Amino acid sequence: MLDPCTQAEILRLFFAEGLSRRQISTRMGVHRQSVTAIIQSNQVLLKRSQKNPRISILASFHQHIEDLLRIDSNRSAVNILQKLRALGYQGGLTILKDYLRTRRPRCEPKAYLSLEFLPGQAAQVDWGDFGDLFGLGRKLWCFLMVMCWSRLLYIEFTLSASFESFIRCHDHAFRFFDRAPKEIWCDNLSSAVAERKQKIIRFNPKFLAYCGHYHFKPVACNLAAGHEKGRVEDSVRYVRGNFWPGRSFADLDDLNRQAYDWRNIYANKRTHAATGKIPELHFIQEQQKLLPLAQSYDTDEIRSSKVSSQFRVRFDANEYSVPWRLTGRILTLRADNKTVQLYLNRKRVCCHQRCWQKGQSIINPKHQEGLMAIKPAAQTTSGITAVKALGPN
């Protein structure tokens, strides 16, 4: 059906202007039969409204939905669906979501100013969670540091997101850049931020000591302000989408070898989508703007541990043996990614390879040498064993 405006013009041209049907058809670009039909009806024909509009299956539940939203306006569609099912609603979720869009206040999208950084001014850091890849009962974490100006990327996978792992990864990143940025921007990680109340921030004192060593300024992003660390969050997505798929890894060392190769061959040599430049080449222009490195920081995990009656110390969900004569003594434990070392005062008494699987006992058999000789029960047992070895009478 022709729109009312066209119909009215046809009637005007025929009855007021005296044009023929052919002339009207040519001028209006309308088929002659349509022109004739309009002239014969001598009126503008409107679309008929639907006399019996379809009633939504949700209509009888509108008041119940209003009651639920009045209690909690953020209630999810799935939660409301569960409530309506109990009242006999047989419809689907889609029609409910469509109705809820008309009932909830429309949220205007927020506008953000683009953050601009000077060469060498800042780097952003974050962790990416990659699950329990090796079946050790521990999450695999990906540490990322990206220079905000050049977008040069540092990547490292670890089996711990502890404070010591956090600053150890920083140290490795600084060695990779051969310098340190003037600012480190991070999320509200407990390793960096001890407490936060709106704009008031109390940084982790241990992290401040680390910042003081390398002379950089810590910056904690505002709460729920993902755009403030968009560079590193984009890098996490880039790793998930471009490095991770289709690979297999023998162990953590193999994983990091592959990650370093990918970083050096692909990630830092690509043309970056945001800057249009190659990060590795772009970084050359900002490297001299960074801070010179101080002497390496002590990033070992250091604990005081009491030796148990079974001459073992507990650390990170595992047990490690020490010489039995140290039972009951307080030892200093130092651990990095590879080893666990124990000291009595300043003397190292033993060293173990660090175990990342939980609930394990790492025992050195030499640590119990000489103990059997002074154990009466052990001697008695040995005598009984010797008698039994003689055979029957």
N, C-alpha and C positions, 0 to 999 in steps of 0.2 A: 504494500500500500504506500502511495506517495505521501510525503510529509504534508501537514496542513498548509505550510507556507506556499509550497508548489501548487497545491490544489487551488488555493485562493487566487494565485496569480493567473492560473489558467482561466478561471471564471471571469476575472477582471478583463483579461485580454479578449475573450470571446464576446462578453456582453457589453463591456464599456468601450473597448477599442475597435471592436468589429472585425478582428482578425479571423481568418479561416482556421479550420482544424490543422491543415497542413502547415500554415505559417506558425501557429502556436507550437506544433510539434518540433518544427525546425528551430525556433528560437529557444525553447525550453529544454530541448534535448530529451523529450519524452515521447514514447511510442504513441502513434496516432490513436490506437485503440484505447489507451489509457486516457488520452485527452477526451475522446468521445464519451467514455464512461463518466468522467467528471462532469462534462457539460450536460449529459442526460440526467444525472442525479441532481444537478443544479444546487449542490451544497457541498461543503467540506466534510468529508467522511473521516471520523476519528476512530482510532483503534478501540475496540471494545475492551473494557476492563474485565478481568476474570471474575465471573459471577460467584464462583465457589472456590476461593483461594484455598490452597492446601494448608492444613493445620499441622504445624510441626509436632513431632512426637515428644518434643521437649517442652511444649507449651504448658502442660499441666504441672511441670516441675519448676517453673520460673520462680515462684515464691519461695520454694525450698532453697533454691540457689541463692536468692537474695538474702535469705536468713543466714546461710553459711558464709557468704561474703561479708555480711555485717559483722560477724564474729571475727573473721580473719580475712582481710581483703587480699592477702597474698597466698591464700590456699590454692594448691595446684589443681589442675583439671583432673588429674588421676585421683586425687584425694576426694574431690567432689563427686566423681563418678562412682567411687566406692560407696559413698553415702546414698546416692540416688539409686544404686542397685538394690539396697536394702528397702527402698520405698517402692520398688517395682519397675524402675526405669529399664527399658529393654533396648534403648537406642545405643549408638556408638559414641566413641570419644571425639571424633572429628566435629560432629555437629555441636557437641558441648563446648569444644574449644572455640568454635566460630561465635557461639553466643557469648562466651566469657569475654571475648575481645570487645564486644559492644558494651559490656558492663564495667570493665576495669578502666580506671583513668589512663589516658594515653600518656606514655612516657616520652618526652621529647629527647631525641638523641643529644648527647653532650658534645660540645665542640672543644677541641684541645689545640693549644698552640704547639707547633712543632719545636722540639727541643734542639737547640743548636749548640755544638761544642767546638772549642778551639783545638788546634793540634796539640796533642799531649795532655789535654786538660783532664780527661776522665776515661775510665773503663767501667764496664758494668759486669757484674758476676751473678751467677745463679747456679742452682743444682737442677738436674733433670733426673727423674725417677724412671729407671728402666727395669724394675721388677727383680725377682730372684732368678737370674739367668742361669746360674751354675748349680742350683739346688742346694745351696749352703745354709738356707734359712736366713739369709741376709739380702737386703736390697742392693742392687747395683746402681751406683750414682754416677752421673756424668757432671763434672765440674766444667763450667764454661766461663771464660773471660774474653770480652770483646772490646777492642779499642773503639771509643765512640766516634772518633773522627775518621780514621782510616778503615775501620771495620775488620782489622786484623784479628784473627780468632785463635784462642788457645783452648784445647780440649784435653781432658784427662778423665778416665774412668777409675772409680775407687769402690771399695766395699764398705766404706764408712763415710758418714757425713758429720763426724764429730768435729769439735773445734780444732783439734790438732790436724785433722785431715783437711779442714777448710784452709788453714793458714799454710799447710804444706803445699797445697795446690796453688795458692797464691805465690809462694816462693818459686815453684816450678814455672809458673806463668811469667814471673818477673825475669827469670833466667832466660826464658824463651824470647822475651822482648828485649833482653839485655839492659833494661831499665824499668823504672816503676812510674805509673801515671800519677798525676798530682791529686786525683780524687778517685775513690772507688765507690761506685753506686751499687747498692745491694737492696734486696728486699728485707723485710723485718725478720731475718733469720736469728735464731737464738744465739748462734755463734757470734753475731755482730751486735745485735740489739738485745740488751738485758730486759728493758722495760720501756713501754711506750704508752703515753696517755695523750691522745690527739696529737698536738704539735710538740709536746714535751717528750724528748728522747733521752734515755739513759743507755749509753753504749756499754757493751760487755768490757769490763776493765782489762781483761786479758787481750781483747782485740785492740783496745786503745794502746796497750803496750806495744803490740805488733805494729800499729800505725805509726807510733812514735819512732820505732826503729828505722822504718823506711821513709818517714816524713811525709806520708800521704794523708789526705783528709778523708774520713769516712762520711758517706752521705746515705742516709736511710730514706728510701722512697716513701711517699705518702701512702697511707692505707688505701687499698682498692684503687690504686693509680697505676695500672699496668703499663700505660703509655710512657711512664717515666723510665722504665727499663725495657722499652720495646726492642732495643737493639739486641739485648741478650736473649729475650724471649723468642725473637725471630730466629736467633741462632739455635736455640733448643729445637724449634720446629724444623729448621734446616737439617740438623743432625738426624732427627727422627726420619725425615723424608728422603734424605740423600745419602747418608752413610749407613744407617742401620739395616734397611731391608735387604734380604737375600744373603746375609753373611752368617758364617758360623765361626766360633771361637773355641780354641782348645782350653784356654784359661785366661786369667786377667792380663797376664803379660802379653799374650797373643792379641787380645782385644786392644790393648793400648798401642801395640806395634802397628796394627791395622789403622787405628784411629790417627796416629801420628802421620803415617804415610798419606792417608786421605786428606788430612789437614794441609800437609805440605805440597801435595801434588795437585789437589783439586780445590779445596775450600778457599785457601788464601791466594790462589792463582786465577780464580774465576773473575769475571766482570760482575761486580756487585750490583744488584738490581736497584738499590737506592742511590748509590753514588755514581754509578756508571764507570767506576774505576776498579782496577785490580788492587785488592787490599795490600798484598805484599809490596807492590811498587808504591802505592799511596802512603804506606807506613814509613818509607824512607824519608819523606818530607816532615814527619812529625817525631821521629825517633829522638832527635837531638833536643826536642822540647820536653822530653821526659826527665824524671829525676834519676841521677846516678845511683847505682846500687850500693848499699852498705854491706858490711860483712853478713854472711848467711845467719839467719835466725834459727834458734833451737826449736824445731817443730816436733820433737819427740813427745810422746805421751808419757808423763812421769807420774808414778803413783807410789805410795808407801804401802807395803803389803806384809802382813804377818804370815809366817810359815806355819802351816797346819801340822797336826800330829802325824799326818802321812807325808810330811816334808814336801808339800806342794803350796803354790800360791795361786789364787784365782785372779784372772784378768780377762775381761771382755768375753764372758760366758764360757771360758775354758780354764783348765788347770795346767800348770807347768811345774815340773819337779825341780827341786834344788838338792844339794848334798844334805843327807839326813842329819848331820851334826848341827844344821842350822834351824832345826825344829824350834818353834817358839820365838825366833828372832824376827825383828822388823827389818825388811830389806827394801831397797829402792829399786823400783821397776822402771825401765825405759824401753819404749816400743816405738818402732816406725812401721812402715808398710811391710817390711821383710822379716824383721827379727824382734825377739823379746829378750832383753838382757836384764840380769838381776845383780845388784851391787850390795855389798856389806860395807857401809861407809863409802869409801871411794874405790874399793877393790871389787872387780867383777868376779862373781863366783860362778856364773853359768850363762850360757846363751842358747836360745832355742829359735828355730825357724817359726815365724808367726803362723798360727793356724786360724783360718777364717771360718771354718765350719764350727758350728756351735755345739756345746756339750761334750767336748773332747778332752782327753787327758794326754798331755804330751810328756812322755816319760823318758828320761835318760837312765838306762840300767846302771850306769856307773854311780849314780847318786845314792844307791843303797849298798854299795860295796862296804863290807866291814860291819854292817848292821846285824847280819845273821849270827855273827860270832858272839855277840854280847846279849842275844835274846835267849833266855832259858827255855822258853816254850819252843822256840825254833830248834834248840839243841835236843830237847826231849823228843820232838817229832822226828828229828833226824835219827835218834837212837831206835825208835820204834820201827822206822823204815828199814834200818840196818838189820834188826832181828827178823822182820818179815822176809827179808831177802835170803835168809838161811834156809827157808822152806819148811815143810812139816817135820815133826819129831820122828 
